[in-house]
Structures are given as C-alpha cells and as structure tokens.
Amino acid sequence: MTTPSGKKRIFVLHGPNLNLLGLREPEHYGHDTLEAINQRLCARANAEGITLEVCQSNAESDLIAAIHGLFQHPADFVIINPAAFTHTSIALRDALAAVKVPFIEVHLSNVYARESFRHHSYFSDLAVGVISGLGAAGYEYALDFAIQRLKQR
Ligand code: DQA
C-alpha cells in the first residue's frame, strides 16, 4: 500500500480537544501545541521519504469519515489518539477494524493514573501497541516504530 508516487503513507488522527494542546490542562497534556507536534512528525517522516498526513477533529463523524477515506486512499500505518472517544466510541473502533490498517494508540497522559473511566479503551485490543503517559514524545516513539515496521516490509 503506497501512494501513487510509490511512497509509504502514515496517517495521524487526533480526536476531540487535542486542538487545544498548549492551552489545555498542561499538567496532563504538556505545553506543546498540536501544530508543533505535527510539524515534528512530518519532518521526521519526510526525512525517511514517507508521506505523513494529519487530521484532527472534534466530531466523531469526521474521524470516522477520515478512517473510511483509507479505503480510497490507503495508508500503511495509522497513529491515533482518539482522546475522549477512546473511552466511548464503538463506532470509531468499528471503523478502524473495517479498514484493517495497523495502528498504534497514543495518549499524552497516563490514562491508568487518572480517573477510572479513562482506564477502559475501545481500541487497545485492536492496536499493534499502546503508548500512554510519555507526553508528546509518545507520538514520536509511535512514528519511529511505524517507520521501522514499514522499512522491514
Ligand atoms: C487523552 C486521554 C483521554 O482520556 C482524554 O479524554 C483526552 C486525551 C491523552 O492524550 O492523554 O482527551 O487521550
């Protein structure tokens, strides 16, 4: 699964309220803005000759539509922080199951050290792996893993 140019493609999805990173509860989510995180991810992927595309939405239906878009415009790997939808969205889970693209679930905060309603994820059992509590670096570790995985293919 590659782009028409022959490049591998990684799709990064950010769920609700992550557009507020930098402003939002820095004690949980740190000081980086989403734009800064996305720029670092794009730079790292570009350096490896990999196309990286990013989508953030506060609407479940937009996130589902973005995942459905992978049928028409396939990706080799997905990195997703479903944010609050982690704990609520069977629909988003089903969309990822339908497209069958391997994915890593990322959380900036350690969801297991927080309220009990954050301990359950509708995604983790489908994920290749889960990174939680490592802040913005978690996205970069997920990307490094995805790059290594794509190089092995
Ligand atoms: C989050 C953790 C979720 O519980 C929360 O609803 C978020 C962000 C994280 O990145 O730590 O919005 O996914």
Residues whose N, C-alpha, C, O or C-beta is under 5 A from the ligand:
A	BS01	DQA	P16 A83 A84 V106 H107 L108 S109 R118
